Amino acid sequence: MDWKKKLLEEGFLELGPFRVELSLDNTFLDLDYIPRVIVYDEVSGSWYVMRNPIPRGETLSEGWKNAVDVLERACRLEEVDLGDREVSRRFIEVFRKFCREF
């Protein structure tokens, strides 16, 4: 199973010191829930929300797929924004290695 399928089916990935999860956000307090990618970093002991914009889908499934596609593209381009440059840098490094090995 490839990592994208695993993330979409199971909702999470374990990547060494990081845990990546798909989550829902309704920050805008409307009826729409926006798929988000959240990352736990064992080193800092904190959760981070990926701030890269995720296009809304027509369905929740399409929204999840968009979130995974944005994660892949952001890691490939080294543009993941977790709100902390050092955590983002370490995450990209681990994620890219994981994708090569998966």
C-alpha positions, 0 to 999 in steps of 0.5 A, spaced: 500 500 500 502 506 498 503 512 503 497 516 500 492 510 500 494 508 507 493 515 510 487 516 506 484 509 509 487 509 516 487 517 517 494 517 520 502 515 518 507 514 523 514 517 520 519 516 526 519 522 531 512 525 527 505 523 527 501 525 521 493 525 521 488 527 517 483 532 521 477 536 520 477 544 522 470 548 523 474 554 525 469 559 521 464 556 525 459 554 519 457 548 517 463 546 512 468 542 515 475 543 512 480 537 512 486 539 515 493 535 516 496 535 523 503 533 525 505 531 532 512 532 533 515 528 539 521 532 539 517 538 541 512 534 544 507 539 540 501 538 535 502 543 529 497 544 523 499 544 516 498 552 514 498 550 506 492 552 503 487 546 502 482 546 496 475 545 498 472 538 495 465 537 493 465 531 498 469 530 504 472 524 500 475 529 495 477 534 501 481 528 504 484 527 497 486 534 496 489 535 503 494 529 502 495 532 495 497 538 498 502 535 503 505 531 498 506 537 493 509 541 499 514 536 501 516 535 494 517 543 494 520 544 501 514 549 502 511 545 508 508 551 513 507 548 520 508 555 523 515 553 526 521 553 521 525 548 524 519 543 525 517 544 518 525 543 516 525 537 520 519 534 518 520 535 510 527 531 511 523 525 514 517 525 510 522 525 503 526 520 506 519 516 508 516 517 501 523 514 498 523 508 502 515 506 502 
